Amino acid sequence: MMRVRFNAFWMQKAGNLPEEYEDAFAPNASPDADTGCDEFWCAVADGATETSFSGLWAQLLVDHFVNQRPAQIKADHLSGLALNWRQAIDARTAHKPLPWYAVEKLERGAFSSLIGLTIRADGSWRALCVGDSCLFHVRPHQAIRAFPYYHPDQFNNHPVLLSTNAESVEVQGARGKWQDGDYFLLMTDALAHFFLSQRKLRAHLVSDALDQTGFEQIVAGARDDRICRNDDVTLLKIAPAAGDDPGGLA
């Protein structure tokens, strides 16, 4: 058995409404949630803005990873989720059909990144990733392990993504060991790029005192300074600990 403390922080693009947020995360828990378990599953995803209903697709992906706990991400999993995605859209638009150009765009499907993390009480962890959302395994006062990207120059405008029309999937994996005092950060791409490129500002994101208001202030300031791209951003912070003490996040 282990204890896990976790927090989720998010913010939509500047100029957008909260309901236009197209990232997703799971589990969707109250701030500073604390749980006891033998395995802890979590995920974040970033729906591609230029595709239709991508936020819905991102949410289906993270929910599937956390609730179904797949050993791997496979194309046949996506086909079932894509059917759920289309049925949800049909329900949403039943009383207000989409215009023809939106229907054409819908047929091209939705796209999203996904990174999922599994932490086990035996001291091991495993991550699966498609796209440019990132994991950071932090051991205080030691080097940070980053996956799948470890340098800001690795980000580009054409990452491999999970599609509702996917016939195949390119998945990257990583494994490791954790110990008490370690913590994990899951981030969507704009925030991950900021984290990797702005070393002096990292402490603000990993502080135990961080709350949603503080997170929004950090992101807004970074956007104003043009050191964080104006995109939806998501941060999931996870601190596992053996036994009953979930430890700290900083």
GUKOL-623117 format. One record per residue (C-alpha): y negated, z, x negated; residue in three letters; residue number from 1. Coordinates in nm, 2 decimals, always signed. Each point is the difference from the previous one (the first is absolute). Layout:
BEGIN
+--------+--------+--------+------+-----+
!     c2 !     c3 !     c1 ! rest !  nr !
+--------+--------+--------+------+-----+
!      Y !      Z !      X !  ALA ! NUM !
...
+--------+--------+--------+------+-----+
***
This chain:
BEGIN
+--------+--------+--------+------+-----+
!     c2 !     c3 !     c1 ! rest !  nr !
+--------+--------+--------+------+-----+
!  +0.00 !  +0.00 !  +0.00 !  MET !   1 !
!  -0.36 !  -0.07 !  -0.12 !  MET !   2 !
!  -0.34 !  +0.05 !  +0.15 !  ARG !   3 !
!  -0.24 !  -0.30 !  +0.03 !  VAL !   4 !
!  -0.37 !  +0.01 !  +0.06 !  ARG !   5 !
!  -0.17 !  -0.32 !  +0.09 !  PHE !   6 !
!  -0.33 !  -0.13 !  +0.11 !  ASN !   7 !
!  -0.12 !  -0.34 !  +0.13 !  ALA !   8 !
!  -0.35 !  -0.14 !  -0.04 !  PHE !   9 !
!  -0.12 !  -0.34 !  +0.13 !  TRP !  10 !
!  -0.32 !  -0.20 !  +0.06 !  MET !  11 !
!  -0.06 !  -0.33 !  +0.16 !  GLN !  12 !
!  -0.22 !  -0.28 !  -0.16 !  LYS !  13 !
!  -0.37 !  +0.06 !  +0.00 !  ALA !  14 !
!  -0.14 !  -0.16 !  +0.31 !  GLY !  15 !
!  +0.32 !  +0.03 !  +0.20 !  ASN !  16 !
!  +0.10 !  +0.24 !  +0.27 !  LEU !  17 !
!  +0.28 !  +0.25 !  -0.06 !  PRO !  18 !
!  +0.23 !  -0.19 !  +0.24 !  GLU !  19 !
!  -0.04 !  -0.30 !  -0.23 !  GLU !  20 !
!  +0.18 !  +0.18 !  -0.28 !  TYR !  21 !
!  +0.30 !  -0.22 !  -0.11 !  GLU !  22 !
!  +0.17 !  +0.23 !  -0.25 !  ASP !  23 !
!  +0.28 !  +0.23 !  +0.11 !  ALA !  24 !
!  +0.17 !  +0.31 !  -0.12 !  PHE !  25 !
!  +0.30 !  +0.22 !  +0.10 !  ALA !  26 !
!  +0.07 !  +0.28 !  +0.07 !  PRO !  27 !
!  -0.31 !  +0.04 !  +0.21 !  ASN !  28 !
!  -0.05 !  +0.37 !  -0.04 !  ALA !  29 !
!  -0.28 !  +0.26 !  +0.04 !  SER !  30 !
!  -0.21 !  +0.07 !  -0.31 !  PRO !  31 !
!  +0.17 !  +0.21 !  -0.27 !  ASP !  32 !
!  +0.34 !  -0.03 !  +0.17 !  ALA !  33 !
!  +0.28 !  +0.21 !  -0.15 !  ASP !  34 !
!  +0.37 !  -0.07 !  +0.06 !  THR !  35 !
!  +0.33 !  +0.12 !  -0.13 !  GLY !  36 !
!  +0.27 !  -0.27 !  -0.06 !  CYS !  37 !
!  +0.27 !  -0.14 !  -0.22 !  ASP !  38 !
!  -0.16 !  -0.35 !  +0.00 !  GLU !  39 !
!  -0.36 !  -0.10 !  +0.07 !  PHE !  40 !
!  -0.08 !  -0.36 !  +0.09 !  TRP !  41 !
!  -0.35 !  -0.15 !  +0.02 !  CYS !  42 !
!  -0.17 !  -0.34 !  -0.02 !  ALA !  43 !
!  -0.33 !  -0.18 !  +0.01 !  VAL !  44 !
!  -0.07 !  -0.36 !  +0.08 !  ALA !  45 !
!  -0.30 !  -0.24 !  +0.00 !  ASP !  46 !
!  -0.01 !  -0.26 !  +0.28 !  GLY !  47 !
!  -0.16 !  -0.32 !  -0.12 !  ALA !  48 !
!  -0.34 !  -0.04 !  +0.18 !  THR !  49 !
!  +0.02 !  -0.38 !  +0.03 !  GLU !  50 !
!  +0.32 !  +0.01 !  +0.21 !  THR !  51 !
!  +0.04 !  +0.10 !  +0.36 !  SER !  52 !
!  +0.09 !  +0.36 !  +0.11 !  PHE !  53 !
!  +0.07 !  +0.09 !  -0.36 !  SER !  54 !
!  -0.08 !  +0.37 !  +0.05 !  GLY !  55 !
!  +0.27 !  +0.01 !  +0.27 !  LEU !  56 !
!  +0.24 !  -0.16 !  -0.25 !  TRP !  57 !
!  -0.09 !  +0.24 !  -0.27 !  ALA !  58 !
!  +0.07 !  +0.30 !  +0.23 !  GLN !  59 !
!  +0.34 !  -0.14 !  +0.10 !  LEU !  60 !
!  +0.09 !  -0.03 !  -0.36 !  LEU !  61 !
!  -0.09 !  +0.35 !  -0.10 !  VAL !  62 !
!  +0.16 !  +0.15 !  +0.31 !  ASP !  63 !
!  +0.32 !  -0.19 !  -0.07 !  HIS !  64 !
!  +0.02 !  +0.12 !  -0.35 !  PHE !  65 !
!  -0.06 !  +0.37 !  +0.08 !  VAL !  66 !
!  +0.20 !  +0.01 !  +0.32 !  ASN !  67 !
!  +0.30 !  -0.23 !  -0.08 !  GLN !  68 !
!  +0.01 !  +0.09 !  -0.37 !  ARG !  69 !
!  +0.14 !  -0.33 !  -0.13 !  PRO !  70 !
!  +0.17 !  -0.02 !  -0.34 !  ALA !  71 !
!  -0.17 !  -0.33 !  -0.05 !  GLN !  72 !
!  -0.26 !  -0.23 !  +0.17 !  ILE !  73 !
!  +0.18 !  -0.31 !  +0.13 !  LYS !  74 !
!  -0.10 !  -0.31 !  +0.19 !  ALA !  75 !
!  +0.23 !  +0.09 !  +0.29 !  ASP !  76 !
!  -0.20 !  +0.33 !  +0.04 !  HIS !  77 !
!  -0.32 !  -0.20 !  +0.02 !  LEU !  78 !
!  +0.13 !  -0.23 !  +0.27 !  SER !  79 !
!  +0.06 !  +0.29 !  +0.24 !  GLY !  80 !
!  -0.33 !  +0.15 !  -0.08 !  LEU !  81 !
!  -0.17 !  -0.34 !  +0.05 !  ALA !  82 !
!  +0.15 !  -0.01 !  +0.35 !  LEU !  83 !
!  -0.14 !  +0.35 !  +0.07 !  ASN !  84 !
!  -0.34 !  -0.13 !  -0.14 !  TRP !  85 !
!  -0.01 !  -0.29 !  +0.24 !  ARG !  86 !
!  +0.11 !  +0.20 !  +0.30 !  GLN !  87 !
!  -0.28 !  +0.25 !  -0.07 !  ALA !  88 !
!  -0.25 !  -0.28 !  -0.02 !  ILE !  89 !
!  +0.12 !  -0.15 !  +0.33 !  ASP !  90 !
!  -0.04 !  +0.34 !  +0.17 !  ALA !  91 !
!  -0.35 !  +0.05 !  -0.14 !  ARG !  92 !
!  -0.11 !  -0.35 !  +0.11 !  THR !  93 !
!  +0.18 !  -0.02 !  +0.33 !  ALA !  94 !
!  -0.32 !  +0.04 !  +0.20 !  HIS !  95 !
!  -0.22 !  -0.19 !  -0.24 !  LYS !  96 !
!  +0.18 !  -0.30 !  -0.15 !  PRO !  97 !
!  -0.11 !  -0.11 !  -0.35 !  LEU !  98 !
!  -0.21 !  -0.31 !  -0.04 !  PRO !  99 !
!  +0.18 !  -0.31 !  -0.14 !  TRP ! 100 !
!  -0.13 !  +0.04 !  -0.35 !  TYR ! 101 !
!  +0.12 !  +0.36 !  -0.01 !  ALA ! 102 !
!  +0.34 !  -0.11 !  +0.12 !  VAL ! 103 !
!  +0.02 !  -0.25 !  -0.28 !  GLU ! 104 !
!  -0.09 !  +0.27 !  -0.26 !  LYS ! 105 !
!  +0.26 !  +0.23 !  +0.16 !  LEU ! 106 !
!  +0.27 !  -0.25 !  -0.07 !  GLU ! 107 !
!  -0.07 !  +0.01 !  -0.37 !  ARG ! 108 !
!  +0.10 !  +0.37 !  +0.02 !  GLY ! 109 !
!  -0.13 !  +0.32 !  -0.16 !  ALA ! 110 !
!  +0.02 !  +0.12 !  -0.36 !  PHE ! 111 !
!  -0.01 !  +0.34 !  -0.16 !  SER ! 112 !
!  +0.08 !  +0.18 !  -0.32 !  SER ! 113 !
!  +0.23 !  +0.30 !  +0.01 !  LEU ! 114 !
!  +0.08 !  +0.28 !  -0.24 !  ILE ! 115 !
!  +0.25 !  +0.27 !  +0.10 !  GLY ! 116 !
!  +0.09 !  +0.32 !  -0.19 !  LEU ! 117 !
!  +0.30 !  +0.22 !  +0.03 !  THR ! 118 !
!  -0.01 !  +0.35 !  -0.16 !  ILE ! 119 !
!  +0.33 !  +0.20 !  -0.02 !  ARG ! 120 !
!  +0.06 !  +0.37 !  -0.04 !  ALA ! 121 !
!  +0.22 !  -0.08 !  -0.30 !  ASP ! 122 !
!  -0.31 !  -0.09 !  -0.20 !  GLY ! 123 !
!  +0.03 !  -0.37 !  +0.03 !  SER ! 124 !
!  -0.23 !  -0.26 !  +0.16 !  TRP ! 125 !
!  +0.02 !  -0.37 !  +0.09 !  ARG ! 126 !
!  -0.26 !  -0.26 !  +0.10 !  ALA ! 127 !
!  +0.03 !  -0.34 !  +0.16 !  LEU ! 128 !
!  -0.30 !  -0.24 !  +0.00 !  CYS ! 129 !
!  -0.10 !  -0.34 !  +0.12 !  VAL ! 130 !
!  -0.36 !  -0.10 !  -0.08 !  GLY ! 131 !
!  -0.29 !  +0.19 !  -0.16 !  ASP ! 132 !
!  +0.00 !  +0.34 !  +0.15 !  SER ! 133 !
!  +0.07 !  +0.25 !  -0.27 !  CYS ! 134 !
!  +0.17 !  +0.32 !  -0.09 !  LEU ! 135 !
!  -0.12 !  +0.25 !  -0.26 !  PHE ! 136 !
!  +0.22 !  +0.28 !  -0.13 !  HIS ! 137 !
!  -0.22 !  +0.26 !  -0.15 !  VAL ! 138 !
!  +0.11 !  +0.28 !  -0.24 !  ARG ! 139 !
!  -0.32 !  +0.20 !  -0.07 !  PRO ! 140 !
!  -0.12 !  -0.03 !  -0.36 !  HIS ! 141 !
!  +0.24 !  -0.28 !  -0.07 !  GLN ! 142 !
!  +0.01 !  -0.38 !  +0.05 !  ALA ! 143 !
!  +0.00 !  -0.14 !  +0.35 !  ILE ! 144 !
!  +0.28 !  -0.23 !  +0.10 !  ARG ! 145 !
!  -0.12 !  -0.29 !  +0.20 !  ALA ! 146 !
!  +0.21 !  -0.24 !  +0.21 !  PHE ! 147 !
!  +0.00 !  -0.30 !  +0.05 !  PRO ! 148 !
!  -0.34 !  -0.05 !  -0.17 !  TYR ! 149 !
!  -0.13 !  +0.21 !  -0.29 !  TYR ! 150 !
!  -0.31 !  -0.19 !  -0.09 !  HIS ! 151 !
!  -0.29 !  -0.12 !  +0.22 !  PRO ! 152 !
!  +0.02 !  -0.36 !  -0.13 !  ASP ! 153 !
!  +0.34 !  -0.03 !  +0.17 !  GLN ! 154 !
!  -0.15 !  -0.02 !  +0.35 !  PHE ! 155 !
!  -0.06 !  -0.34 !  +0.14 !  ASN ! 156 !
!  -0.08 !  -0.18 !  +0.33 !  ASN ! 157 !
!  +0.35 !  -0.13 !  +0.05 !  HIS ! 158 !
!  +0.26 !  +0.29 !  -0.01 !  PRO ! 159 !
!  +0.35 !  -0.05 !  +0.14 !  VAL ! 160 !
!  +0.00 !  +0.15 !  +0.35 !  LEU ! 161 !
!  +0.24 !  +0.07 !  +0.28 !  LEU ! 162 !
!  -0.03 !  -0.25 !  +0.28 !  SER ! 163 !
!  +0.11 !  +0.00 !  +0.36 !  THR ! 164 !
!  +0.14 !  -0.35 !  -0.08 !  ASN ! 165 !
!  +0.18 !  +0.11 !  -0.32 !  ALA ! 166 !
!  +0.33 !  -0.16 !  -0.09 !  GLU ! 167 !
!  +0.03 !  +0.19 !  -0.33 !  SER ! 168 !
!  -0.15 !  +0.30 !  -0.16 !  VAL ! 169 !
!  -0.11 !  +0.08 !  -0.36 !  GLU ! 170 !
!  +0.03 !  +0.37 !  -0.04 !  VAL ! 171 !
!  -0.08 !  +0.21 !  -0.31 !  GLN ! 172 !
!  +0.14 !  +0.34 !  -0.06 !  GLY ! 173 !
!  -0.06 !  +0.30 !  -0.22 !  ALA ! 174 !
!  +0.17 !  +0.34 !  -0.05 !  ARG ! 175 !
!  -0.08 !  +0.32 !  -0.18 !  GLY ! 176 !
!  +0.03 !  +0.37 !  -0.02 !  LYS ! 177 !
!  -0.26 !  +0.25 !  +0.13 !  TRP ! 178 !
!  -0.06 !  +0.37 !  -0.08 !  GLN ! 179 !
!  -0.20 !  +0.28 !  +0.15 !  ASP ! 180 !
!  -0.37 !  -0.07 !  -0.05 !  GLY ! 181 !
!  +0.03 !  -0.38 !  +0.03 !  ASP ! 182 !
!  -0.15 !  -0.19 !  +0.29 !  TYR ! 183 !
!  +0.01 !  -0.36 !  +0.13 !  PHE ! 184 !
!  -0.28 !  -0.22 !  +0.12 !  LEU ! 185 !
!  +0.06 !  -0.31 !  +0.22 !  LEU ! 186 !
!  -0.30 !  -0.23 !  +0.04 !  MET ! 187 !
!  -0.08 !  -0.34 !  +0.14 !  THR ! 188 !
!  -0.14 !  -0.26 !  -0.24 !  ASP ! 189 !
!  -0.37 !  +0.05 !  +0.01 !  ALA ! 190 !
!  +0.03 !  +0.37 !  -0.06 !  LEU ! 191 !
!  +0.27 !  -0.04 !  -0.26 !  ALA ! 192 !
!  -0.22 !  -0.25 !  -0.20 !  HIS ! 193 !
!  -0.28 !  +0.26 !  +0.02 !  PHE ! 194 !
!  +0.23 !  +0.28 !  -0.12 !  PHE ! 195 !
!  +0.12 !  -0.21 !  -0.30 !  LEU ! 196 !
!  -0.34 !  -0.13 !  -0.10 !  SER ! 197 !
!  -0.21 !  +0.31 !  +0.04 !  GLN ! 198 !
!  +0.17 !  +0.27 !  -0.21 !  ARG ! 199 !
!  -0.30 !  +0.23 !  +0.01 !  LYS ! 200 !
!  +0.01 !  +0.02 !  +0.38 !  LEU ! 201 !
!  +0.37 !  +0.06 !  +0.05 !  ARG ! 202 !
!  -0.04 !  +0.37 !  +0.02 !  ALA ! 203 !
!  -0.19 !  -0.03 !  +0.32 !  HIS ! 204 !
!  +0.29 !  -0.16 !  +0.17 !  LEU ! 205 !
!  +0.26 !  +0.24 !  -0.12 !  VAL ! 206 !
!  -0.19 !  +0.32 !  +0.06 !  SER ! 207 !
!  +0.16 !  +0.27 !  +0.22 !  ASP ! 208 !
!  -0.34 !  +0.03 !  +0.17 !  ALA ! 209 !
!  +0.00 !  -0.36 !  +0.12 !  LEU ! 210 !
!  -0.03 !  -0.04 !  +0.38 !  ASP ! 211 !
!  -0.06 !  -0.31 !  +0.22 !  GLN ! 212 !
!  -0.38 !  +0.04 !  -0.01 !  THR ! 213 !
!  +0.01 !  +0.02 !  -0.38 !  GLY ! 214 !
!  +0.23 !  -0.29 !  -0.02 !  PHE ! 215 !
!  -0.23 !  -0.22 !  +0.21 !  GLU ! 216 !
!  -0.30 !  +0.11 !  -0.22 !  GLN ! 217 !
!  +0.19 !  -0.10 !  -0.32 !  ILE ! 218 !
!  +0.10 !  -0.34 !  +0.14 !  VAL ! 219 !
!  -0.35 !  -0.07 !  +0.15 !  ALA ! 220 !
!  -0.17 !  +0.08 !  -0.33 !  GLY ! 221 !
!  +0.25 !  -0.21 !  -0.20 !  ALA ! 222 !
!  -0.07 !  -0.29 !  +0.24 !  ARG ! 223 !
!  -0.37 !  +0.04 !  -0.04 !  ASP ! 224 !
!  +0.04 !  +0.00 !  -0.38 !  ASP ! 225 !
!  +0.23 !  -0.31 !  +0.03 !  ARG ! 226 !
!  +0.28 !  +0.16 !  -0.18 !  ILE ! 227 !
!  +0.23 !  +0.00 !  +0.31 !  CYS ! 228 !
!  +0.06 !  -0.31 !  +0.20 !  ARG ! 229 !
!  -0.10 !  +0.02 !  +0.37 !  ASN ! 230 !
!  +0.34 !  +0.01 !  +0.15 !  ASP ! 231 !
!  +0.20 !  +0.25 !  +0.21 !  ASP ! 232 !
!  +0.12 !  +0.28 !  -0.22 !  VAL ! 233 !
!  +0.28 !  +0.25 !  +0.03 !  THR ! 234 !
!  +0.11 !  +0.29 !  -0.22 !  LEU ! 235 !
!  +0.32 !  +0.20 !  +0.06 !  LEU ! 236 !
!  +0.03 !  +0.31 !  -0.23 !  LYS ! 237 !
!  +0.34 !  +0.17 !  -0.03 !  ILE ! 238 !
!  +0.08 !  +0.32 !  -0.19 !  ALA ! 239 !
!  +0.37 !  +0.10 !  -0.01 !  PRO ! 240 !
!  +0.13 !  +0.33 !  -0.12 !  ALA ! 241 !
!  +0.34 !  +0.16 !  -0.03 !  ALA ! 242 !
!  +0.06 !  +0.29 !  +0.24 !  GLY ! 243 !
!  -0.27 !  +0.14 !  +0.23 !  ASP ! 244 !
!  -0.32 !  -0.07 !  -0.20 !  ASP ! 245 !
!  -0.15 !  -0.35 !  +0.04 !  PRO ! 246 !
!  -0.24 !  +0.05 !  -0.29 !  GLY ! 247 !
!  -0.33 !  -0.18 !  -0.04 !  GLY ! 248 !
!  -0.13 !  -0.35 !  -0.01 !  LEU ! 249 !
!  -0.22 !  +0.02 !  -0.30 !  ALA ! 250 !
+--------+--------+--------+------+-----+
***
